[in-house]
């Protein structure tokens, strides 16, 4: 069992930055692939970024490439999402997730989810 708690969301102006954190409980954090997803009102949950168990491989959605960076610290059981050059269309609830399936872009591949943190980007 893994419990995930996101933090770091908030209100920011377009062009600004935020760093989201996701703290995980449990001793097996380093064996999980970690992902970030987001869901805007009236839209489906969409993949944002994912990182392998070791942190050696990362994957980003085209919509955030060059702006968002995912990283993890296995010693702290934490995964991060650094978000730069934010746009109003990045406004959503952001969720972190843990899983073992290699199809990292699929929400169904993840077994555990956090409660989400709101990110609002004003124009």
N, C-alpha and C positions, 0 to 999 in steps of 0.2 A: 504494500500500500504506500502510495506517495501522496502527500498533500502539498499543494502549490499555492503560494500567496503572492500576488502581484502588487507592485507599488510604483510610484513615480509618475502617475498620470496627472493631468491638469490642463489648465487653459494656457495657450501660448499663441503669440501672433505668427502669422505666416512668415516663413524664413527663419523662425526660431528653432530651438533644439530642446529635446527632452531625453532623459534616460530612464527606461523602464527596468525594473528589477523583478525577478521571480525567485523567491526563496522556497526551497524544497525541503521537506522533512524526509527522514529515512536514510539508511546507510547505503542504499544502492543507487544513489543519484547518478554516479558516474557511469552506470551501465545503461542509462536511458538516452535516447535521442531527444532533444528538446526543440520545441517549435514555438513560434509566435503566430497567432492568427488575429484577425480583427473582424468586427461586425458593425456595420453602420446601420442606422434605423432603416427598416424596410428592405435590407439587403441580406444576402446569404453570408455566412462566415467565410472569410477568404484567407488563404495562406499568405504570410508575410515573410517569414524567414525560419530557417532551421539550422541546427548545428549537431554534428556527430558527437558520440559519447566522449571522444577524446578532445574535441574542439578543433581537430585537424581539418575538418571539412565543413564549409558553410554553404548555404543555399538561400537565395533571395528571390522574391517575386520580381518580375520585371518592373512593376510599378514603384518599387523602392530601391532598386539597384543604384548604387552610387550615393544614396542618401542615408540608408539604414545599415547598421552593422550589428550582427548578433555575436555574442561572446559568452563564455561560461568560465566559472571558477569552481572546479570540482572540490577544492578544499573548503569552500564556503557554501557548497550546495546551492549555488546561485547562477542563474542565467540572466543576461542583460540584453537590452535592445537599445542601442544608441540611435536616436532619430534626429537627423539634421535636415536643414532646408525643408522644414515642414510646410505642407500645403493644406488648404481647407479640406481637400478631398481625403486627407489622412484622418479626419475626424471619425472616431469609432470607439467602441469598447475593445480593448486589446486583451487577449487571453494568452497565457502560456500553457503549454501542454507537454506531457512526457509520454514517450512510447518506445517501442522496440521495432516496429515495422520500418523497412527501408524506404517505403513510399512516403517520403517526408512531406509532400505537398498536400496529402489527403488528411482531412480532419479525422476521418474514420481510422486512420493509422495510430492514433494516440489513445492511450488508455486513461490518462489522468488529466484533469483540467483545473485551472484556477478559477476564481470567481470573476476575474476581469477588472480592468482599471480603465477609466474613461480618459480619453485624449480628445481635446477640443482645440481646433486650430482656427483662429479668427482671421478674416481677410482684412 
